[in-house]
Amino acid sequence: MSDALSLYLELGFYHIVDIHAWDHLLFIVALMAPIPLKAWKPWLAALSAFTLTHTTAMAVQALADIPLNKSWIEWGVLATLWVTAGRVVWLKGAHQPRAKLWILAGLFGFIHGAAFWSDFAIMVPEGAFTWELWLGFTAGVEGGQLAVVAALFVLRAILEQLGWSLRDTALVLGAMCLGIALHLAF
Amino acid sequence: MMRFLQRSLLFALLLVGFVSADRHPLHLSSATLVQTAKNQWVLKKTLFTDDLEEAMTTMGYEPIRLSDVAHHQAKVQAYLDAYFTLYKGSGDPKTAKPIAWTLDAPYVYDPESVHIVLRFTAKPPFQVVDGTLLSTYADQKNVYSVRKSAEGWSQHAIIDADSPSFVVQ
């Protein structure tokens, strides 16, 4: 692996797996919290749709560099968090097998992709963009995302052993995400 | 009773979230290091304006606004003198000889970022020790791309608190 690829892989990974990266991290938690591990189709579909659209958004930005207002993107990401965490709280942590969560995840992926690009653009010195750096960062983001999902599933399994139902866990996580998301707005 | 407890817990969690979080801070600077002629190097570095202002304030200066370029050029120079060093070779910086550099004046200001240009003469290998913003922000990363010829970027490096230097080969 080249030094460029590994460096930007690391940057992408820790861009997500970062205790301060509330926005992206909590969105993934709120999105996945109510879905049982056994219901692999809904969570895989939601995760895949989110990955596909935020990667597409980053690729489009790399090719076209559409000027976007950074402040609007930040508010957009927060809005995705409010909706996703708010939904969990509204449904009291219940998983709705028929809900097409992948559509929501896919739409919100475009907004998160724009945010990822905005941050990535800062990480690349002026004039030094290459697709290798883009690939490293994108792969790192995906790796970080998978690590967060894996940690969430492990946490849920531990709480389940302690007598918490999936619904209770999802409700608590959703409430926490919504609380932080509301705070981030002010 | 359970419903009351559940609602209390939810309220507590909302409150915890409400007082504990901050938006995702991005503590980064980026730089290109380009060899323009044999052993002649130009380093162009971009730093977030608010980060640099904060770092310079904690260094002991009065709270400053870098928009006043003429007034603060010398302070930026002093800050870089304290935190940015180049050394000959790839050995221990304690025993290596420093390489002199010059800062272009004036630095370029915009509300979001400050752009500085350093020039120096050095024969690779040499070390870049860039401590700018590292002592102010524990998660600060200074990203570098190096180009020695027209063939493209030959090296990329990240400087952070764990590895505050890199060697240009």
Interface residues (C-beta under 8 A of the other chain):
Chain A: D3 A4 L7 Y8 E10 L11 D18 H20 A21 W22 D23 H24 E74 V89 D119 I122 M123 V124 P125 E126 G127 A128 T130 L133 L171 V172 A175 M176 C177 L178 G179 I180 A181 L182 H183 L184
Chain B: Q6 L9 L10 L13 L14 L15 V16 G17 F18 V19 S20 A21 D22 R23 H24 P25 L26 L28 S30 A31 T32 K44 T46 D139 K141 V143 Y144 S145 R147 G152 W153 Q155 H156 A157 I158
